[in-house]
Amino acid sequence: MHSSRLPADGCQWINDPERLRDYCRELRTAGEFGFDTEFIGERTYFPNLCLLQLCGAGRVVLVDPLVVKDLDPLGELISDPAVTKICHAGSQDIAILNRCGYPPANVLDTQLLAGLAGLVYPISYARAAEFCCGVRLDKAHTYSAWDRRPLLPSQVQYAADDVRYLSAIFHFLDQRLAARGQRQWIRELCDNEAALAVTTPDPQTLWQKIKVPRSLSRKQLGVLRELAAWRNQVAYEHNLPMRTFLSDSALRDIAKLMPRNVSQLSRIEGIARQELQTYGAHIVEITNRVERMLAEQLPPILSEPADTLAFNRYTERVWAAAQAICLGQNVCTSLVTSQASIAEWAALKLEGQSTSSHELMQGWHYECLGRLLEEFTDGRTEMVLVMQDGEIQMSLKPGI
């Protein structure tokens, strides 16, 4: 354990702007700090920030944003690339701070580092602290009512511990990656994930996050696309979680039925009577509008994956090779790619098409997996795997 990087026990509260400015000056001098947030997200479109936890300059500090309204001193640090920020599974924390007007820079996520270092991905903060620091944490307050005051002593302890070990976890993993020559992947991976966290999705693509049967027609998919964009807008205007307002299953059923009138729409389960009275006519109009769209305005049919014996055999073998290459470098495969992505890559190879635009052939994905996978599947290299001390060791040599 990096005991020298652990702050003193306990924590301090900051409930006024001047103390926050003083502490932020200390953090700037230190050049590094860990952060986390607690929020309530079940009742509103955007989560409500309820607590900020900071760890740096030798101590843990809890900032109450319900009292301290001016967070600009902290925001300046969050946005300053010269100051290193450490978080764990921080996409939602980054998104919340970005919406407060503080776009993140130089944020390093220990969950991502753990995946690169060959632990489990995604790994919980508690598991990371246990592996890297030898401590066991109480996670009983994950879903606490963080907007209530005063917080219980157990809540305070939980919140403080959520940042207390961040620096020690980070430096443990960073040294592990440096020893393997893999540190150069950290920055690109963390920067990419931070950028995704603050990217506002195109409303016309929201439907792609809904699981739908491949049997839907282009017009049915068009209805689903327009409904998903409309649901997002209504939820935003009324500050409601999208799926609380109207569930994914209700959207799927509407798209399948393509109701021509409110009477038909009323047969669908999952639409409350009040929503039906308020929005029924508009939903029907969405269906009618899609009916009038030209073919080029509609989403393409969801293509069925290739289902031949040759393709399935080849894809299984490429997937096995990808796993071996990743695990042979002590990197979690799920952090680098997925079975679906490998299937897309394999299809391009079998069809004799270029793979250069595929995600595996870009950036750190290429250095970690894409280049080695292409060389292996082309027969230019042979792979040797050895199990040593519970770890898979891999070496590649020129093929025959």
matplotlib code that plots the C-alpha trace (Angstrom):
import matplotlib.pyplot as plt

x = [0.0, 1.2, 0.7, 2.5, -0.2, -3.1, -4.5, -5.1, -8.1, -11.5, -12.6, -13.3, -16.5, -16.4, -19.6, -18.5, -16.8, -13.8, -12.7, -13.2, -11.0, -8.3, -8.4, -8.3, -5.1, -3.6, -4.8, -3.2, 0.1, -0.1, -0.8, -3.1, -6.3, -9.0, -12.7, -16.1, -19.7, -22.9, -26.1, -29.8, -30.7, -33.9, -36.4, -35.0, -33.8, -30.3, -29.0, -28.9, -25.5, -25.7, -22.1, -18.5, -15.7, -12.1, -8.9, -5.5, -2.9, -3.0, -6.7, -10.2, -12.7, -16.4, -18.0, -21.7, -23.0, -26.4, -24.8, -21.7, -23.2, -20.0, -17.9, -15.8, -12.5, -13.0, -14.2, -11.0, -9.0, -11.3, -10.7, -7.0, -4.9, -1.9, -3.6, -4.1, -7.6, -8.2, -11.7, -13.1, -15.8, -16.2, -18.3, -21.3, -19.2, -17.5, -20.9, -22.3, -19.4, -19.4, -23.1, -22.1, -19.9, -16.6, -15.4, -12.9, -9.2, -6.5, -8.8, -7.5, -10.0, -8.7, -11.4, -10.0, -6.4, -7.5, -8.7, -5.4, -3.5, -5.3, -7.6, -11.4, -13.2, -15.4, -14.1, -15.8, -14.0, -14.2, -12.6, -9.9, -9.2, -9.0, -6.5, -4.3, -4.5, -5.5, -8.6, -12.3, -14.9, -18.5, -20.7, -24.0, -24.8, -24.5, -28.1, -28.5, -30.7, -27.8, -29.9, -31.0, -29.2, -27.6, -26.0, -25.6, -22.1, -22.1, -22.9, -20.1, -17.6, -18.8, -18.4, -14.9, -13.7, -14.9, -11.9, -9.5, -7.8, -7.9, -4.4, -2.9, -4.9, -3.9, -0.2, -0.2, -1.8, 0.3, 3.5, 2.2, 1.5, 4.8, 6.6, 4.9, 5.5, 1.8, 1.6, 1.3, -2.3, -3.6, -3.9, -5.7, -8.1, -9.0, -9.3, -11.6, -13.9, -14.0, -15.0, -17.8, -19.1, -19.6, -20.9, -24.6, -26.1, -27.9, -31.6, -32.0, -29.7, -31.3, -33.4, -30.3, -30.0, -33.3, -33.3, -35.6, -36.3, -34.7, -38.0, -39.1, -39.6, -38.0, -41.1, -41.5, -37.8, -38.6, -41.5, -39.2, -36.5, -39.0, -40.6, -37.3, -36.3, -39.7, -39.6, -36.2, -37.5, -40.6, -38.6, -36.1, -38.9, -40.6, -37.3, -38.2, -36.1, -36.9, -37.9, -40.0, -42.1, -42.4, -40.7, -38.6, -41.1, -43.9, -41.9, -41.3, -44.9, -46.0, -43.5, -44.7, -48.4, -48.0, -51.4, -53.5, -55.7, -55.8, -58.2, -55.6, -52.9, -54.9, -54.5, -50.8, -49.8, -47.4, -49.0, -50.7, -54.1, -52.9, -50.1, -52.5, -54.9, -52.1, -49.9, -52.0, -52.9, -49.2, -48.0, -50.5, -49.3, -45.7, -46.8, -48.6, -45.6, -43.3, -45.8, -45.3, -41.5, -39.5, -37.4, -34.1, -35.5, -36.0, -33.4, -31.9, -33.1, -31.2, -28.9, -28.8, -25.4, -23.8, -25.0, -22.9, -20.8, -17.7, -18.3, -19.2, -16.1, -13.8, -15.4, -15.0, -11.4, -10.7, -12.5, -10.3, -7.2, -8.2, -8.8, -5.4, -3.6, -5.2, -4.8, -1.3, -0.6, -2.5, -5.2, -8.9, -10.4, -13.7, -11.9, -10.5, -13.2, -16.4, -17.5, -19.8, -16.9, -14.7, -17.5, -17.7, -13.9, -14.0, -16.7, -14.5, -11.6, -13.7, -15.1, -11.7, -12.5, -10.2, -10.3, -8.5, -11.6, -12.6, -12.2, -9.7, -7.4, -7.4, -5.2, -4.4, -6.8, -4.5, -1.3, -2.9, -4.8, -5.6, -2.0, -1.2, -4.6, -4.2, -0.6, -1.8, -4.9, -2.9, -0.4, 2.5, 3.0, 2.6, 1.4, 2.9, 1.0, 2.4, 0.7, 3.0, 2.2, -1.5, -1.0, -1.1, 2.2, 2.2, 4.9, 4.6, 7.2, 7.3, 4.9, 6.0]
y = [0.0, 3.5, 4.7, 7.9, 8.8, 8.2, 11.3, 11.5, 9.8, 11.6, 14.4, 18.1, 19.9, 23.0, 25.1, 28.5, 29.9, 31.3, 28.0, 26.4, 29.0, 28.4, 24.6, 24.9, 26.9, 24.0, 21.5, 23.6, 23.6, 19.9, 19.4, 16.4, 15.5, 12.9, 13.7, 12.1, 13.3, 12.1, 12.9, 12.1, 11.1, 9.0, 11.9, 14.4, 14.6, 15.7, 14.4, 16.9, 17.4, 16.8, 16.4, 16.9, 14.8, 15.9, 14.3, 16.1, 18.1, 15.4, 15.5, 14.6, 17.4, 17.3, 20.3, 20.9, 22.3, 22.8, 25.5, 26.6, 27.9, 29.3, 26.3, 28.3, 27.9, 24.1, 24.4, 26.2, 23.2, 20.7, 22.5, 23.1, 20.5, 21.4, 19.8, 16.0, 14.8, 11.2, 9.5, 6.0, 5.2, 8.9, 9.4, 10.6, 12.8, 14.4, 14.9, 16.6, 18.9, 19.7, 20.8, 23.0, 24.8, 23.1, 21.0, 18.5, 18.2, 15.8, 13.4, 9.9, 7.1, 4.3, 1.9, 2.3, 1.9, -1.3, -2.7, -1.9, -3.4, -6.7, -6.6, -6.9, -4.5, -2.9, -3.2, -1.5, 1.1, -1.2, -4.1, -1.7, -0.4, -4.0, -5.1, -2.0, -0.9, -3.9, -2.3, -3.4, -0.7, -0.5, 0.2, 0.3, 3.9, 3.7, 4.7, 7.0, 10.1, 12.5, 15.6, 15.3, 17.2, 16.4, 13.4, 10.4, 9.6, 6.4, 8.4, 10.8, 8.0, 6.3, 9.6, 10.3, 6.8, 7.1, 9.4, 8.6, 5.8, 7.2, 8.5, 5.3, 3.2, 5.4, 5.3, 1.5, 0.9, 3.5, 1.9, -1.5, -0.2, 1.6, -1.6, -3.3, -0.4, 0.2, 3.6, 5.4, 4.1, 5.7, 9.3, 8.5, 6.1, 8.4, 11.5, 9.6, 8.4, 11.9, 13.3, 10.8, 11.7, 15.4, 14.7, 15.5, 12.7, 13.5, 13.1, 11.3, 8.5, 7.9, 5.1, 3.0, 2.5, 0.7, -3.0, -3.8, -6.9, -7.1, -7.8, -4.1, -2.4, 0.8, 2.7, 1.1, 2.0, 5.5, 5.8, 4.5, 7.1, 10.0, 8.8, 8.5, 12.0, 13.4, 11.5, 13.1, 16.6, 16.2, 14.7, 17.6, 20.2, 18.7, 17.7, 14.0, 10.9, 9.7, 6.2, 7.3, 9.4, 6.7, 3.3, 1.7, -1.2, 1.3, 3.0, -0.5, -1.4, 1.9, 1.4, -2.1, -1.1, 2.2, 3.4, 5.4, 6.9, 7.4, 4.4, 2.1, 3.7, 3.1, -0.7, -0.4, -1.2, 1.1, 4.4, 6.1, 7.5, 11.1, 10.7, 9.2, 12.2, 14.8, 13.3, 10.6, 12.8, 13.9, 10.3, 9.4, 12.4, 11.1, 7.8, 9.6, 11.9, 8.9, 7.2, 10.2, 10.1, 9.1, 6.0, 7.9, 9.7, 6.4, 4.4, 1.4, -2.1, -3.7, -6.1, -9.7, -10.9, -13.4, -16.8, -19.3, -22.0, -20.6, -17.1, -18.4, -20.6, -17.8, -15.2, -17.6, -18.1, -14.4, -13.7, -16.3, -14.8, -11.3, -12.5, -14.2, -11.1, -8.9, -11.3, -12.0, -8.3, -8.4, -6.1, -6.9, -7.8, -6.1, -2.7, -3.0, -4.6, -6.7, -9.8, -7.8, -5.5, -8.5, -9.9, -6.7, -6.8, -10.5, -9.8, -7.2, -9.6, -12.4, -10.1, -8.8, -5.3, -2.8, -2.8, 0.6, 2.5, 0.0, 1.1, -1.7, 0.0, 3.4, 4.9, 2.8, 0.0, -0.5, -0.6, -2.9, -5.3, -4.3, -4.5, -7.8, -9.3, -8.5, -9.9, -13.1, -13.6, -12.9, -15.6, -13.2, -14.2, -17.2, -16.9, -18.6, -18.7, -19.7, -19.7, -18.4, -17.4, -17.4, -15.0, -15.7, -14.7, -14.2, -13.9, -13.5, -14.7, -14.6, -17.1, -19.9]
z = [0.0, -0.8, 2.8, 2.1, -0.4, 2.1, 3.8, 7.5, 9.0, 9.1, 6.9, 7.0, 5.8, 3.7, 3.9, 2.8, -0.4, 1.3, 2.8, -0.6, -2.3, 0.3, -0.2, -3.9, -3.7, -1.7, -4.3, -7.1, -5.3, -4.8, -8.5, -8.0, -6.2, -6.3, -6.6, -6.5, -6.4, -4.8, -6.5, -6.9, -10.4, -10.1, -10.1, -12.6, -16.2, -15.0, -11.7, -8.8, -7.3, -3.6, -2.4, -3.6, -2.2, -2.6, -1.5, -1.8, 0.0, 2.7, 3.7, 2.7, 2.3, 1.8, 0.0, 0.4, -2.9, -1.3, 0.8, -1.3, -4.5, -6.0, -7.1, -9.5, -7.6, -7.9, -11.5, -12.5, -11.2, -12.9, -16.2, -15.7, -17.7, -15.5, -12.5, -12.4, -11.3, -10.3, -10.2, -10.4, -12.9, -13.3, -16.4, -14.5, -12.2, -15.2, -16.9, -13.8, -13.4, -17.1, -16.8, -14.0, -16.4, -15.7, -18.7, -17.4, -18.4, -17.4, -15.6, -15.0, -14.2, -12.0, -13.3, -16.8, -15.5, -13.7, -17.0, -18.7, -15.7, -16.1, -13.1, -13.8, -16.0, -14.9, -11.4, -8.4, -6.3, -3.3, -5.2, -6.5, -3.0, -1.7, -4.4, -4.4, -0.8, 1.2, 2.7, 2.7, 2.4, 3.4, 0.3, 2.2, 1.2, -2.6, -3.0, 0.0, 0.1, -0.4, -0.5, 3.1, 5.9, 8.2, 6.7, 9.0, 10.3, 8.3, 5.1, 5.9, 6.4, 3.1, 1.2, 2.6, 1.9, -1.7, -2.4, 0.4, -1.6, -5.1, -5.2, -3.8, -6.2, -9.2, -8.4, -7.7, -11.1, -12.9, -11.7, -12.7, -16.3, -16.5, -15.6, -18.5, -21.0, -21.3, -19.6, -23.0, -23.4, -20.3, -21.5, -24.8, -23.1, -20.3, -22.6, -24.9, -22.1, -20.7, -24.1, -24.4, -21.0, -22.0, -25.5, -26.0, -28.0, -31.3, -30.5, -33.9, -32.6, -29.2, -30.6, -31.2, -27.4, -27.4, -27.9, -30.8, -32.9, -36.3, -37.8, -37.7, -41.0, -42.0, -41.2, -37.8, -37.1, -38.3, -35.8, -33.0, -34.0, -33.9, -30.7, -28.9, -29.9, -28.9, -25.5, -24.8, -25.5, -23.3, -20.5, -20.7, -20.7, -17.6, -15.8, -15.7, -16.4, -19.9, -19.0, -16.1, -18.5, -21.1, -21.1, -23.8, -24.0, -24.7, -27.5, -29.0, -28.9, -30.4, -33.2, -33.9, -33.9, -35.7, -34.4, -36.8, -34.0, -30.2, -29.8, -31.2, -29.1, -25.9, -26.4, -25.6, -22.0, -20.2, -21.3, -18.3, -18.9, -18.2, -20.8, -23.3, -22.9, -23.1, -25.8, -27.6, -30.6, -31.0, -30.9, -33.6, -35.6, -35.4, -36.9, -39.7, -40.4, -40.7, -43.1, -45.4, -45.3, -48.3, -48.2, -47.9, -44.8, -42.9, -40.9, -42.8, -41.9, -39.1, -40.9, -39.7, -38.8, -41.1, -40.2, -42.2, -40.7, -42.2, -40.8, -37.3, -37.2, -38.3, -35.9, -32.9, -33.7, -34.2, -30.9, -29.2, -30.7, -29.6, -26.0, -26.0, -27.3, -24.7, -21.8, -22.9, -22.2, -19.0, -20.4, -19.9, -23.3, -22.5, -22.1, -25.6, -27.7, -27.7, -29.5, -31.7, -32.7, -33.5, -35.6, -37.6, -38.1, -39.1, -41.6, -43.3, -43.5, -44.9, -47.6, -48.5, -47.5, -45.8, -42.0, -41.7, -40.6, -38.0, -34.3, -33.7, -36.2, -34.4, -31.7, -28.6, -29.8, -32.7, -30.6, -28.1, -30.3, -33.9, -35.3, -33.6, -34.5, -38.2, -38.3, -36.6, -38.7, -41.9, -40.9, -40.5, -36.9, -34.6, -31.0, -28.1, -24.8, -21.4, -18.0, -15.4, -11.8, -12.6, -15.6, -19.3, -21.0, -24.7, -27.3, -31.1, -33.6, -37.4, -39.0, -41.1]

ax = plt.figure().add_subplot(projection="3d")
ax.plot(x, y, z, "-o")
ax.set_aspect("equal")
plt.show()
